[in-house]
Every structure is written in C-alpha cells, then in structure tokens.
Amino acid sequence: MAELYTPEEVARRLRVSKKAVYSWLQRNKLAGIKVGNLWRIPREALEEFTKLPWDEGHATRAAAPSSDAGEWIDEDLERLLILILDELADNAARWDSMEEHERVSWSLDWDHEILDYLGRLERRSVAGQMTPSQSRRYGRLLVLLEERLPVIERLGLTPPQFDVEAAMARLRGC
C-alpha cells in the first residue's frame, strides 16, 4: 500500500505554508488523492515533485545537498510567484470577510515567505549565484511585487526588506 501524507505534513517537511501545498494540489502541480474533502499525497508524487527521495524522518529541503542551490532558487521563485500572483490576490479580494484568525494566520505565512524566501533570493542575486534565466525570472517577480505594493500596504503586510527598485535596476544592468 502506498504511503500517504497530509498537506500539513508535506508543508512542514518542505517548510512552506499549507496554502502553498493546497495551491499546488488544486493546480495539479502536485499529484494528490482527494478522499471526501481531505487531500492525501502519495510518497511517489512527492518524490516526483521534489526530485528527491522522500525518506521517512528527514525533511526533504534539509536533506538536499548544497550543490542543488540552483534547484532551491527555482523552487523559491515558484513559491513566491504563487504567493504574489494567486494567494495575495485571493486573500486581498476576501480580506474584509475573513475571520481575524485567518488574516493573522495568512499574514504570518506572508511574513515568513517574504522575509525568508525573498530575502534569500535577493542575497543570492546580489552574490551572483543565479543563472541568467533565474535572474530574469527574479526580475519579473520583482516587477510583480512592485506593482502589488499598494495592496500589500493596504492589507498591512510586511513589505520587502530591501529597495525593490534598486534591485530591479541592478538586474537590468546585468
């Protein structure tokens, strides 16, 4: 019988939000099985999605060798695109009707991902650790982020902790 994981277990082991896992499932980026209203993810689907063995007891991200930094850059870019394009728009549209605990929970997820993932991408960009393709994708991500700064401010979310315009100018100079 196949090993099955909950979206919560997957989120914890990949160090992403549960919303990211649900988004991947709904967009068919991650294969899952719906049992009633509950999602379950087979181990084989996780191995295909992460391109890494899904060993019991080991967090997949932590187990990755450092030479896979390029893959982690790609994953961070993808995760932030989902956050900025999908989740921000969805949550902004329903913000006023959300319960307080939902807004707080999502705001905390936002803070984590903006501070950790975006900060890590900026450091790697400054250090020249991105491929030209990754730099272009990062530049597009920054454009999208800059366009959405008024929404971020309106919702009281944590903005990027660096000058987005200066980062975009640096990337244009590459």
Backbone hydrogen bonds, N-H to C=O, Kabsch-Sander energy under -0.5 kcal/mol:
donor,donor_aa,acceptor,acceptor_aa,energy
5,Y,41,I,-2.1
10,V,6,T,-2.2
11,A,7,P,-2.7
12,R,8,E,-2.3
13,R,9,E,-2.3
14,L,10,V,-2.4
15,R,11,A,-1.0
16,V,11,A,-2.0
21,V,17,S,-1.5
22,Y,18,K,-2.6
23,S,19,K,-2.4
24,W,20,A,-2.5
25,L,21,V,-2.4
26,Q,22,Y,-2.8
27,R,23,S,-2.1
28,N,25,L,-1.4
29,K,24,W,-2.4
30,L,24,W,-1.4
33,I,40,R,-3.5
35,V,33,I,-0.6
35,V,38,L,-3.6
36,G,34,K,-0.7
38,L,35,V,-2.2
40,R,33,I,-2.4
41,I,5,Y,-2.9
43,R,3,E,-2.3
45,A,42,P,-0.5
46,L,42,P,-1.7
47,E,43,R,-2.4
48,E,44,E,-2.1
49,F,45,A,-2.5
50,T,46,L,-2.8
51,K,47,E,-1.7
55,D,53,P,-1.0
58,H,55,D,-1.7
61,R,13,R,-0.8
63,A,59,A,-1.9
64,A,60,T,-0.8
64,A,61,R,-0.9
68,D,65,P,-2.0
69,A,66,S,-1.3
71,E,68,D,-0.7
72,W,68,D,-1.8
73,I,69,A,-2.3
74,D,70,G,-2.0
75,E,71,E,-2.3
76,D,72,W,-2.7
77,L,73,I,-2.6
78,E,74,D,-2.4
79,R,75,E,-2.7
80,L,76,D,-2.4
81,L,77,L,-2.2
82,I,78,E,-2.2
83,L,79,R,-2.3
84,I,80,L,-2.9
85,L,81,L,-2.9
86,D,81,L,-0.5
86,D,82,I,-1.8
87,E,82,I,-2.1
88,L,83,L,-2.3
90,D,86,D,-2.7
91,N,87,E,-2.7
92,A,88,L,-2.5
93,A,89,A,-2.1
94,R,90,D,-1.2
95,W,91,N,-0.6
95,W,92,A,-0.6
97,S,94,R,-1.0
98,M,94,R,-0.8
98,M,95,W,-1.1
103,R,99,E,-2.1
104,V,100,E,-2.6
105,S,101,H,-2.4
106,W,102,E,-2.7
107,S,103,R,-2.6
108,L,104,V,-2.3
109,D,105,S,-2.1
110,W,106,W,-2.9
111,D,107,S,-2.9
112,H,108,L,-2.4
113,E,109,D,-2.5
114,I,110,W,-3.2
115,L,111,D,-2.8
116,D,112,H,-2.7
117,Y,112,H,-0.5
117,Y,113,E,-0.7
118,L,113,E,-1.7
119,G,114,I,-0.9
120,R,116,D,-2.4
121,L,117,Y,-2.6
122,E,118,L,-2.5
123,R,119,G,-2.3
124,R,120,R,-2.3
125,S,121,L,-2.5
126,V,122,E,-2.8
127,A,123,R,-2.0
128,G,125,S,-1.4
129,Q,124,R,-2.9
135,S,131,T,-2.6
136,R,132,P,-2.1
137,R,133,S,-2.3
138,Y,134,Q,-2.7
139,G,135,S,-2.4
140,R,136,R,-2.2
141,L,137,R,-2.3
142,L,138,Y,-2.4
143,V,139,G,-2.0
144,L,140,R,-2.4
145,L,141,L,-2.5
146,E,142,L,-2.8
147,E,143,V,-2.3
148,R,144,L,-1.3
149,L,146,E,-1.1
152,I,148,R,-2.4
153,E,149,L,-2.6
154,R,150,P,-2.5
155,L,151,V,-2.3
156,G,152,I,-0.6
156,G,153,E,-1.0
157,L,152,I,-2.5
164,V,162,F,-0.9
167,A,163,D,-2.1
168,M,164,V,-2.5
169,A,165,E,-2.4
170,R,166,A,-2.3
171,L,167,A,-2.2
172,R,168,M,-2.2
173,G,169,A,-1.4
174,C,171,L,-1.1
